[in-house]
């Protein structure tokens, strides 16, 4: 993994993604990012780039670790995606 810089978290929990990173990945205002937690890492990924299989794997792993109802998680993800 390559470090692109250090960002500061605002009082509202917001961060600014560096311009070079936004340009490289085509992140535009209003675009959506998936926020995932993997052990002690916070990962951001453009929603458009996730395959359904990858999303399913990530949700399943998270559900197993946290003992979460996977059906409820899927329903929540569908509601979010429809916004």
Z-matrix of the N, CA and C atoms (Angstrom, degrees):
N
C 1 1.444
C 2 1.525 1 108.34
N 3 1.310 2 116.27 1 138.44
C 4 1.459 3 121.76 2 -176.75
C 5 1.525 4 109.83 3 -105.91
N 6 1.317 5 118.24 4 130.83
C 7 1.464 6 122.72 5 177.90
C 8 1.520 7 109.29 6 -80.40
N 9 1.320 8 116.58 7 135.87
C 10 1.463 9 121.60 8 -179.43
C 11 1.520 10 112.51 9 -110.64
N 12 1.311 11 117.75 10 0.38
C 13 1.460 12 120.45 11 179.77
C 14 1.512 13 110.18 12 136.73
N 15 1.297 14 115.08 13 176.83
C 16 1.459 15 121.50 14 179.33
C 17 1.516 16 107.54 15 -111.75
N 18 1.326 17 116.06 16 134.91
C 19 1.454 18 121.25 17 178.44
C 20 1.517 19 108.72 18 -117.46
N 21 1.317 20 115.98 19 156.45
C 22 1.456 21 122.46 20 -178.88
C 23 1.520 22 108.86 21 -104.25
N 24 1.320 23 116.57 22 139.86
C 25 1.462 24 122.03 23 178.37
C 26 1.528 25 108.24 24 -91.27
N 27 1.343 26 116.39 25 128.84
C 28 1.464 27 120.52 26 179.72
C 29 1.527 28 110.48 27 -76.94
N 30 1.309 29 116.10 28 173.39
C 31 1.465 30 120.49 29 178.59
C 32 1.528 31 111.37 30 -64.38
N 33 1.319 32 117.50 31 -20.25
C 34 1.469 33 122.01 32 176.95
C 35 1.526 34 112.10 33 -92.77
N 36 1.334 35 117.46 34 5.77
C 37 1.459 36 121.16 35 179.67
C 38 1.519 37 113.95 36 81.51
N 39 1.320 38 117.66 37 14.37
C 40 1.460 39 121.59 38 -177.69
C 41 1.523 40 110.61 39 -91.06
N 42 1.340 41 114.76 40 150.85
C 43 1.463 42 121.24 41 173.55
C 44 1.528 43 107.89 42 -129.44
N 45 1.321 44 115.55 43 160.30
C 46 1.465 45 120.85 44 173.73
C 47 1.519 46 107.01 45 -107.18
N 48 1.323 47 115.63 46 122.61
C 49 1.462 48 120.60 47 176.31
C 50 1.527 49 106.73 48 -80.20
N 51 1.330 50 118.01 49 126.34
C 52 1.470 51 120.34 50 -177.54
C 53 1.538 52 112.44 51 -52.26
N 54 1.324 53 115.87 52 142.63
C 55 1.462 54 122.87 53 -176.64
C 56 1.530 55 112.08 54 -53.12
N 57 1.330 56 117.19 55 -44.78
C 58 1.469 57 120.19 56 -179.01
C 59 1.533 58 111.04 57 -59.95
N 60 1.321 59 116.60 58 -39.66
C 61 1.465 60 120.53 59 179.29
C 62 1.528 61 109.76 60 -68.06
N 63 1.342 62 116.84 61 -43.93
C 64 1.481 63 119.76 62 177.99
C 65 1.521 64 110.77 63 -59.70
N 66 1.324 65 116.29 64 -43.63
C 67 1.472 66 120.06 65 -179.66
C 68 1.523 67 111.22 66 -65.40
N 69 1.313 68 116.80 67 -43.65
C 70 1.462 69 121.37 68 -178.72
C 71 1.528 70 111.34 69 -59.90
N 72 1.323 71 116.64 70 -41.52
C 73 1.457 72 120.52 71 -175.30
C 74 1.526 73 113.60 72 -99.38
N 75 1.331 74 117.27 73 1.76
C 76 1.457 75 119.82 74 178.18
C 77 1.518 76 112.95 75 66.82
N 78 1.323 77 116.99 76 36.28
C 79 1.462 78 121.27 77 178.70
C 80 1.519 79 107.41 78 -84.67
N 81 1.323 80 115.51 79 121.03
C 82 1.462 81 121.56 80 -176.27
C 83 1.525 82 109.68 81 -119.10
N 84 1.358 83 117.06 82 158.72
C 85 1.462 84 119.05 83 176.69
C 86 1.537 85 110.57 84 -54.33
N 87 1.313 86 115.90 85 134.08
C 88 1.462 87 120.67 86 -177.89
C 89 1.512 88 113.82 87 88.48
N 90 1.335 89 117.00 88 -11.84
C 91 1.457 90 120.13 89 177.58
C 92 1.521 91 110.04 90 -67.58
N 93 1.313 92 116.35 91 157.62
C 94 1.461 93 120.62 92 -177.62
C 95 1.524 94 110.45 93 -110.56
N 96 1.334 95 114.37 94 141.17
C 97 1.458 96 121.92 95 176.59
C 98 1.519 97 108.57 96 -122.23
N 99 1.314 98 115.62 97 143.95
C 100 1.455 99 121.52 98 172.82
C 101 1.523 100 106.85 99 -87.94
N 102 1.331 101 116.57 100 131.37
C 103 1.458 102 121.81 101 174.88
C 104 1.520 103 106.20 102 -105.32
N 105 1.322 104 116.33 103 117.50
C 106 1.465 105 121.15 104 -178.56
C 107 1.521 106 109.03 105 -123.36
N 108 1.316 107 115.08 106 149.77
C 109 1.459 108 120.88 107 176.88
C 110 1.514 109 107.22 108 -114.74
N 111 1.320 110 115.87 109 128.59
C 112 1.466 111 121.88 110 178.26
C 113 1.514 112 107.38 111 -130.21
N 114 1.329 113 115.99 112 101.58
C 115 1.463 114 122.23 113 -173.95
C 116 1.521 115 109.23 114 57.14
N 117 1.334 116 118.15 115 -112.99
C 118 1.465 117 120.19 116 -178.12
C 119 1.528 118 112.54 117 -104.29
N 120 1.337 119 117.59 118 19.46
C 121 1.460 120 121.44 119 -179.74
C 122 1.524 121 110.95 120 -113.79
N 123 1.321 122 115.73 121 142.72
C 124 1.460 123 122.64 122 171.76
C 125 1.519 124 106.01 123 -104.83
N 126 1.333 125 116.33 124 123.69
C 127 1.462 126 121.20 125 -176.52
C 128 1.520 127 109.73 126 -115.14
N 129 1.327 128 116.23 127 138.90
C 130 1.463 129 122.34 128 174.17
C 131 1.519 130 108.10 129 -114.72
N 132 1.327 131 115.77 130 136.71
C 133 1.461 132 119.04 131 178.24
C 134 1.526 133 108.61 132 -145.94
N 135 1.342 134 116.61 133 137.34
C 136 1.457 135 120.00 134 176.24
C 137 1.514 136 108.52 135 -60.02
N 138 1.312 137 116.65 136 135.20
C 139 1.458 138 120.92 137 -178.45
C 140 1.521 139 110.97 138 -63.05
N 141 1.320 140 118.20 139 -39.00
C 142 1.456 141 121.32 140 -177.90
C 143 1.523 142 112.79 141 -61.14
N 144 1.322 143 117.53 142 -24.87
C 145 1.453 144 120.45 143 -175.60
C 146 1.527 145 113.51 144 -88.29
N 147 1.323 146 118.18 145 -8.43
C 148 1.458 147 120.71 146 179.97
C 149 1.522 148 110.30 147 -83.76
N 150 1.307 149 115.43 148 128.55
C 151 1.459 150 118.51 149 172.82
C 152 1.520 151 107.96 150 -80.34
N 153 1.296 152 116.81 151 159.38
C 154 1.455 153 120.93 152 178.72
C 155 1.528 154 110.38 153 -61.55
N 156 1.320 155 117.20 154 -37.27
C 157 1.460 156 121.19 155 178.30
C 158 1.520 157 112.26 156 -63.83
N 159 1.340 158 116.93 157 -42.62
C 160 1.462 159 121.15 158 179.35
C 161 1.526 160 110.62 159 -65.94
N 162 1.320 161 116.45 160 -43.59
C 163 1.463 162 120.01 161 178.02
C 164 1.522 163 110.60 162 -61.13
N 165 1.308 164 116.72 163 -42.38
C 166 1.462 165 121.43 164 178.85
C 167 1.530 166 111.39 165 -61.44
N 168 1.332 167 116.85 166 -44.31
C 169 1.473 168 120.59 167 178.90
C 170 1.519 169 111.24 168 -61.24
N 171 1.324 170 116.65 169 -44.97
C 172 1.462 171 120.60 170 -178.47
C 173 1.521 172 111.27 171 -65.27
N 174 1.315 173 116.22 172 -43.05
C 175 1.459 174 119.35 173 178.73
C 176 1.522 175 111.33 174 -63.83
N 177 1.312 176 116.89 175 -40.88
C 178 1.467 177 120.92 176 179.76
C 179 1.524 178 111.74 177 -63.87
N 180 1.337 179 116.73 178 -44.22
C 181 1.474 180 120.35 179 178.90
C 182 1.519 181 110.89 180 -61.51
N 183 1.319 182 115.88 181 -45.50
C 184 1.457 183 120.72 182 -179.95
C 185 1.526 184 110.48 183 -63.09
N 186 1.311 185 116.64 184 -43.64
C 187 1.464 186 121.00 185 -179.08
C 188 1.525 187 111.45 186 -62.81
N 189 1.321 188 116.96 187 -40.40
C 190 1.462 189 120.34 188 178.91
C 191 1.523 190 111.29 189 -64.09
N 192 1.331 191 116.49 190 -44.89
C 193 1.471 192 120.49 191 -178.45
C 194 1.523 193 111.31 192 -64.96
N 195 1.314 194 116.62 193 -41.48
C 196 1.465 195 121.02 194 -173.72
C 197 1.527 196 113.16 195 -97.31
N 198 1.331 197 116.83 196 0.14
C 199 1.466 198 121.83 197 -177.52
C 200 1.538 199 110.95 198 54.26
N 201 1.338 200 114.06 199 50.07
C 202 1.464 201 122.08 200 -178.23
C 203 1.519 202 109.09 201 -97.75
N 204 1.320 203 116.34 202 146.20
C 205 1.459 204 122.37 203 175.45
C 206 1.525 205 108.32 204 -70.14
N 207 1.328 206 118.07 205 109.36
C 208 1.463 207 122.27 206 -174.68
C 209 1.522 208 112.02 207 -63.13
N 210 1.327 209 118.06 208 -34.56
C 211 1.468 210 120.07 209 178.77
C 212 1.527 211 110.97 210 -64.00
N 213 1.324 212 117.08 211 -40.43
C 214 1.465 213 120.78 212 177.73
C 215 1.525 214 110.40 213 -65.72
N 216 1.337 215 116.58 214 -38.28
C 217 1.462 216 120.99 215 178.52
C 218 1.531 217 110.97 216 -63.55
N 219 1.310 218 116.83 217 -43.76
C 220 1.469 219 121.02 218 179.80
C 221 1.523 220 110.18 219 -64.03
N 222 1.339 221 116.97 220 -43.95
C 223 1.465 222 120.38 221 177.94
C 224 1.523 223 111.16 222 -59.05
N 225 1.329 224 116.46 223 -41.81
C 226 1.470 225 120.65 224 178.73
C 227 1.534 226 111.24 225 -64.86
N 228 1.327 227 117.10 226 -41.48
C 229 1.462 228 121.37 227 179.01
C 230 1.526 229 111.06 228 -63.73
N 231 1.305 230 117.27 229 -39.64
C 232 1.472 231 121.11 230 178.79
C 233 1.527 232 109.83 231 -64.63
N 234 1.332 233 117.02 232 -44.85
C 235 1.469 234 120.08 233 178.69
C 236 1.520 235 110.27 234 -60.28
N 237 1.347 236 117.38 235 -43.14
C 238 1.457 237 121.26 236 -179.64
C 239 1.538 238 110.99 237 -63.20
N 240 1.323 239 116.05 238 -44.63
C 241 1.467 240 120.66 239 -176.43
C 242 1.528 241 111.79 240 -65.83
N 243 1.307 242 117.11 241 -27.03
C 244 1.470 243 121.13 242 -179.14
C 245 1.525 244 113.05 243 -80.74
N 246 1.323 245 117.43 244 -9.25
C 247 1.471 246 120.64 245 179.81
C 248 1.501 247 110.97 246 -69.74
